Amino acid sequence: MKIVIPDGDTLALPDMKQRITELFSPFGEVLCDGTTDPNEVIDKIGDAEAVLCNKTPITREVMMQCRNLRYIGLFATGYNNIDIPASQERNIIVCNAGDYSTHAVVQHTFALLFSLAGNIPRYHAAVQAGEWEKSPTFSYFPYPVHELYGKTFSVIGYGSIGRHAAKAAEAFGMRVLINTRTRPLNCPYELVSLKDALRQADVLSIHCPLTEQTANLINKETLALMKPSAYLINTARGGIVCEQDLAEALQSDRLAGAGLDVLRQEPMSPDTPLKSVKNCLITPHIAWSAVETRDRVLQIAAENLRAFLDGSPRNQVN
C-alpha cells in the first residue's frame, strides 16, 4: 500500500519522521511532506491508496482524480476539510482520531477563561511596565477580577470535550447548562434551548462541530441575547462565530470578553476584524497541540489504518 501524508508539519513532533516510520511503514510505502499547496494535492496523492492528513482539503475533484484512493485517515477530530458526500460516492472510508485531544482542549478552554476572568494579560503587562513598583499598597488592582464560583457555564455541544468542560466547570462551583442537538442519556446537567443557554450564560463555551447548522451560530442576533458581563470561549471551529459581529459586540461593550483559539481563516488573516479588538484573547489554534496529544493522534491514526486493513474500520465518519 502507498500512503501519502501531505501535511506532516502540522504535527511537528520531535523525531517525527522516526515516529511516522515506526508507526506507518509496516503498512506500506510512506511518503511524508511538511505542507502541500491545495493546488498540488492531486499530484501529491497520485496513485496512493491511503491519505493521512490533518487540514489538507480533500475535495471532490481530488477524489475523482485520485482513482486508487480508498482510505482517508485524519490526524484530527474535525473532518470539515473532507468532502464527505464525495467520499461516499467513491466508497472511500474516512476515519477521524476521536478523543485524542479532549483533556488538552478543556485545559486550554479554562486557560482562556481564567485569563479573561482574572484580567491576567493586563496585569502581566502592568507588572512588566513597572506599575506595581509604584503602588502605594501591597496589592495593585486597577482592573476587575471575577470569581467563577456560582456563575453559569453554558456548553454548546455535548461530545467528549463538552462533557469534560462541563465537569471541569462544575469542579469550580459553576452552574452548568447544556445545549446540544441530540438529547444525551444520563446527562447530570440541565438541558436547555440555545436561547436559554445564551441568555443565562456568564460563560458560553463552544464545543460543537462546524456544520451547515452551526456556521455563524454566534452572530449579531444571538450575541444580543447574552449578558453584557458574559464571556465567550471558542475552542471548536472559527466558522461557528461571525467575527465582524463579535468584534462589534466587544467594541461596544455588549460582551465582556472573548477567548478564541480558532478563527474563520487560518493562519490568521492580517485584516481579521478581531485582531486589535479590546478584551479579545486570541491564540493560534493550539488547544489541541500538547506534545502528548500530538503523539497520541499519530498512534490513533495508525490503529485506525490497521483496523481498516483488517476489514473493520473504526472511528469512521462517513
C-alpha positions as CSV (number, residue, x, y, z in Angstrom):
1,M,0.0,0.0,0.0
2,K,1.2,3.5,-0.8
3,I,0.4,6.0,1.9
4,V,0.7,9.8,1.5
5,I,1.0,12.3,4.4
6,P,0.6,15.8,2.8
7,D,0.9,18.0,5.9
8,G,3.2,16.4,8.4
9,D,4.4,19.8,9.6
10,T,1.0,20.3,11.3
11,L,2.2,17.8,13.9
12,A,5.8,18.9,14.2
13,L,6.8,16.4,16.8
14,P,10.3,15.8,17.9
15,D,11.7,12.9,15.9
16,M,8.5,13.0,13.9
17,K,10.0,11.2,10.8
18,Q,11.2,8.4,13.0
19,R,7.7,8.1,14.7
20,I,6.0,8.1,11.3
21,T,8.3,5.4,10.0
22,E,7.8,3.3,13.1
23,L,4.0,3.6,13.0
24,F,3.2,3.5,9.3
25,S,5.9,1.8,7.4
26,P,4.6,-1.7,8.5
27,F,1.6,-0.9,6.3
28,G,3.4,0.0,3.1
29,E,5.4,2.8,1.4
30,V,5.1,6.1,3.2
31,L,5.6,9.5,1.5
32,C,5.5,12.4,4.0
33,D,5.7,16.1,3.1
34,G,5.6,19.0,5.5
35,T,3.0,21.0,3.7
36,T,1.1,20.8,0.4
37,D,-0.4,23.6,-1.6
38,P,-4.2,22.9,-2.2
39,N,-3.5,23.1,-5.9
40,E,-0.9,20.4,-5.7
41,V,-2.9,17.8,-3.7
42,I,-3.9,15.7,-6.7
43,D,-0.3,15.4,-7.9
44,K,0.9,14.7,-4.4
45,I,-1.5,11.9,-3.8
46,G,-1.2,10.4,-7.3
47,D,-1.8,6.7,-7.3
48,A,-1.7,6.3,-3.5
49,E,-4.4,4.1,-1.8
50,A,-4.3,6.0,1.5
51,V,-4.0,9.6,2.7
52,L,-3.3,10.6,6.2
53,C,-3.8,14.3,6.8
54,N,-4.8,17.0,9.3
55,K,-6.2,20.0,7.5
56,T,-5.3,19.4,3.8
57,P,-8.5,19.8,1.8
58,I,-9.5,16.5,0.1
59,T,-12.2,17.7,-2.3
60,R,-14.5,16.0,-4.7
61,E,-12.1,16.8,-7.5
62,V,-9.2,15.3,-5.6
63,M,-11.2,12.1,-5.0
64,M,-12.3,11.8,-8.6
65,Q,-8.8,12.3,-10.0
66,C,-7.0,10.0,-7.5
67,R,-8.8,6.8,-8.6
68,N,-6.7,4.5,-6.4
69,L,-7.7,6.2,-3.2
70,R,-9.6,4.0,-0.8
71,Y,-8.9,5.4,2.7
72,I,-8.5,8.9,4.3
73,G,-7.3,9.0,7.9
74,L,-7.4,12.2,9.9
75,F,-4.9,13.4,12.4
76,A,-7.8,15.3,13.9
77,T,-11.3,15.0,15.3
78,G,-12.9,17.5,12.8
79,Y,-13.4,16.5,9.2
80,N,-14.8,19.6,7.6
81,N,-11.8,19.6,5.2
82,I,-13.1,16.3,3.6
83,D,-15.9,16.2,1.1
84,I,-17.9,13.5,2.8
85,P,-20.6,13.1,0.2
86,A,-17.9,12.6,-2.5
87,S,-16.1,10.1,-0.3
88,Q,-19.4,8.1,0.0
89,E,-19.9,8.2,-3.8
90,R,-16.3,6.8,-4.3
91,N,-16.6,4.3,-1.4
92,I,-13.6,5.9,0.3
93,I,-13.5,5.2,4.0
94,V,-12.9,8.3,6.2
95,C,-11.8,7.9,9.8
96,N,-11.1,10.6,12.4
97,A,-9.0,10.5,15.5
98,G,-11.8,10.7,18.1
99,D,-11.0,11.8,21.6
100,Y,-7.2,12.3,21.3
101,S,-7.2,16.0,22.4
102,T,-10.1,16.2,24.9
103,H,-8.1,17.0,28.0
104,A,-5.8,19.4,26.3
105,V,-8.7,21.3,24.7
106,V,-10.5,21.5,28.0
107,Q,-7.3,22.7,29.7
108,H,-7.0,25.5,27.1
109,T,-10.6,26.4,27.4
110,F,-10.1,27.2,31.0
111,A,-6.8,28.9,30.4
112,L,-8.6,31.4,28.2
113,L,-11.4,31.8,30.7
114,F,-9.0,32.3,33.7
115,S,-7.1,34.9,31.7
116,L,-10.3,36.8,31.0
117,A,-11.8,36.5,34.5
118,G,-8.6,37.4,36.1
119,N,-7.5,40.1,33.7
120,I,-4.2,38.2,33.7
121,P,-2.7,39.6,30.4
122,R,-3.4,43.2,31.6
123,Y,-1.8,42.6,35.0
124,H,1.2,40.9,33.5
125,A,1.7,43.9,31.1
126,A,1.3,46.3,34.1
127,V,3.9,44.4,36.1
128,Q,6.3,44.4,33.2
129,A,5.8,48.1,32.8
130,G,6.8,48.7,36.4
131,E,3.3,49.8,37.6
132,W,3.2,47.5,40.7
133,E,6.5,49.0,41.8
134,K,4.8,52.4,42.1
135,S,1.8,51.1,44.1
136,P,1.2,52.7,47.5
137,T,-0.3,49.4,48.8
138,F,0.8,45.8,48.6
139,S,-1.9,44.9,46.1
140,Y,-2.3,46.7,42.8
141,F,-5.7,46.0,41.3
142,P,-7.0,48.7,38.9
143,Y,-8.6,46.0,36.7
144,P,-11.6,44.0,37.8
145,V,-11.1,40.3,38.7
146,H,-14.1,38.0,38.9
147,E,-14.8,34.6,40.6
148,L,-16.1,31.8,38.6
149,Y,-17.8,30.2,41.6
150,G,-21.6,30.4,41.3
151,K,-21.5,31.7,37.7
152,T,-23.4,29.9,34.9
153,F,-21.4,28.0,32.4
154,S,-23.3,27.2,29.2
155,V,-21.9,24.5,27.0
156,I,-22.8,24.3,23.3
157,G,-22.2,20.8,22.1
158,Y,-22.0,17.8,24.4
159,G,-19.5,15.4,22.8
160,S,-16.4,14.3,24.7
161,I,-14.9,17.8,25.0
162,G,-18.2,19.4,26.0
163,R,-18.8,16.7,28.7
164,H,-15.3,17.2,30.2
165,A,-15.6,21.0,30.0
166,A,-18.9,20.8,31.9
167,K,-17.3,18.5,34.5
168,A,-14.4,21.0,35.0
169,A,-16.8,23.9,35.3
170,E,-18.7,22.0,38.0
171,A,-15.5,21.4,39.9
172,F,-15.1,25.2,40.1
173,G,-18.6,25.5,41.6
174,M,-20.3,26.7,38.5
175,R,-23.8,26.0,37.4
176,V,-23.7,24.1,34.2
177,L,-26.3,24.3,31.3
178,I,-26.1,22.1,28.2
179,N,-27.4,22.8,24.7
180,T,-26.9,20.0,22.3
181,R,-28.6,18.8,19.1
182,T,-29.3,15.3,20.3
183,R,-30.5,14.6,23.8
184,P,-27.8,12.7,25.7
185,L,-28.5,9.8,28.0
186,N,-27.9,10.2,31.7
187,C,-26.8,13.8,31.5
188,P,-26.3,15.2,35.0
189,Y,-26.8,18.8,33.9
190,E,-29.8,20.8,32.9
191,L,-30.6,20.7,29.2
192,V,-31.8,24.0,27.7
193,S,-32.6,25.6,24.4
194,L,-30.0,27.7,22.6
195,K,-31.8,30.9,23.6
196,D,-31.8,29.9,27.2
197,A,-28.1,28.9,27.1
198,L,-27.2,32.3,25.7
199,R,-29.5,34.3,28.0
200,Q,-28.3,32.7,31.2
201,A,-24.6,32.3,30.4
202,D,-22.0,34.0,32.4
203,V,-19.6,31.9,30.2
204,L,-20.6,30.5,26.8
205,S,-18.2,27.7,25.8
206,I,-18.5,26.3,22.3
207,H,-17.7,22.6,21.7
208,C,-19.8,21.7,18.7
209,P,-18.6,20.8,15.2
210,L,-18.7,23.2,12.3
211,T,-21.7,22.1,10.1
212,E,-24.3,23.9,7.9
213,Q,-26.4,24.2,11.0
214,T,-23.7,25.7,13.3
215,A,-22.0,28.0,10.8
216,N,-22.3,31.6,12.1
217,L,-24.3,30.3,15.0
218,I,-22.8,33.1,17.1
219,N,-23.9,36.3,15.3
220,K,-25.5,39.7,15.9
221,E,-28.8,38.2,16.9
222,T,-27.5,35.5,19.2
223,L,-24.9,37.8,20.8
224,A,-27.7,40.3,21.6
225,L,-29.3,37.6,23.9
226,M,-26.2,37.4,26.1
227,K,-25.4,39.4,29.2
228,P,-23.0,42.3,28.7
229,S,-21.0,40.8,31.6
230,A,-20.6,37.4,29.8
231,Y,-17.5,35.8,28.3
232,L,-17.5,33.8,25.0
233,I,-14.9,31.0,24.7
234,N,-14.4,29.2,21.3
235,T,-12.0,26.3,21.0
236,A,-14.1,24.5,18.4
237,R,-14.1,26.0,14.9
238,G,-13.8,29.6,13.8
239,G,-16.7,29.4,11.3
240,I,-19.2,29.0,14.2
241,V,-18.7,32.7,15.0
242,C,-19.4,35.7,12.8
243,E,-16.2,37.6,13.5
244,Q,-17.4,41.0,12.5
245,D,-20.5,40.7,14.7
246,L,-18.4,39.6,17.7
247,A,-15.9,42.4,17.1
248,E,-18.7,45.0,17.2
249,A,-20.2,43.4,20.4
250,L,-16.9,43.6,22.1
251,Q,-16.1,47.2,21.0
252,S,-19.5,48.4,22.1
253,D,-19.3,46.6,25.5
254,R,-22.2,44.4,24.7
255,L,-20.0,41.5,25.7
256,A,-17.3,41.5,28.4
257,G,-14.7,39.4,26.6
258,A,-13.9,36.6,24.3
259,G,-11.2,33.9,24.3
260,L,-10.7,32.4,20.8
261,D,-8.3,29.6,19.8
262,V,-9.8,29.3,16.3
263,L,-10.6,31.8,13.5
264,R,-12.5,31.6,10.3
265,Q,-9.3,31.9,8.3
266,E,-6.2,30.0,9.5
267,P,-3.4,31.1,9.5
268,M,-4.9,34.3,10.8
269,S,-5.5,37.0,8.2
270,P,-3.9,40.4,8.8
271,D,-7.3,42.0,8.4
272,T,-9.4,39.9,10.6
273,P,-11.9,42.2,12.4
274,L,-10.9,40.7,15.8
275,K,-7.2,41.4,15.6
276,S,-7.0,44.5,17.8
277,V,-10.3,44.4,19.5
278,K,-10.4,45.1,23.2
279,N,-11.0,42.2,25.6
280,C,-10.4,39.6,22.9
281,L,-7.7,37.0,23.6
282,I,-6.6,35.0,20.5
283,T,-4.3,32.0,20.5
284,P,-3.1,30.4,17.2
285,H,-5.2,27.1,17.2
286,I,-3.0,25.5,19.9
287,A,-5.7,24.0,22.2
288,W,-5.2,20.5,20.7
289,S,-1.4,20.8,20.4
290,A,0.1,19.5,23.6
291,V,3.1,17.2,22.9
292,E,1.3,14.3,24.4
293,T,-1.8,14.8,22.2
294,R,0.2,15.0,19.0
295,D,1.9,11.7,19.8
296,R,-1.5,10.2,20.7
297,V,-3.1,11.3,17.5
298,L,-0.4,9.5,15.5
299,Q,-1.0,6.3,17.4
300,I,-4.8,6.5,16.9
301,A,-4.3,7.2,13.2
302,A,-2.1,4.1,13.0
303,E,-4.6,2.0,14.8
304,N,-7.4,3.3,12.5
305,L,-5.4,2.3,9.4
306,R,-4.7,-1.1,10.8
307,A,-8.4,-1.6,11.6
308,F,-9.3,-0.5,8.0
309,L,-6.8,-3.0,6.5
310,D,-8.2,-5.7,8.8
311,G,-11.7,-5.1,7.3
312,S,-13.2,-3.5,10.4
313,P,-12.9,0.3,10.2
314,R,-13.0,2.2,13.5
315,N,-13.9,5.9,14.1
316,Q,-15.5,6.0,10.6
317,V,-17.3,9.3,10.0
318,N,-18.9,8.6,6.6
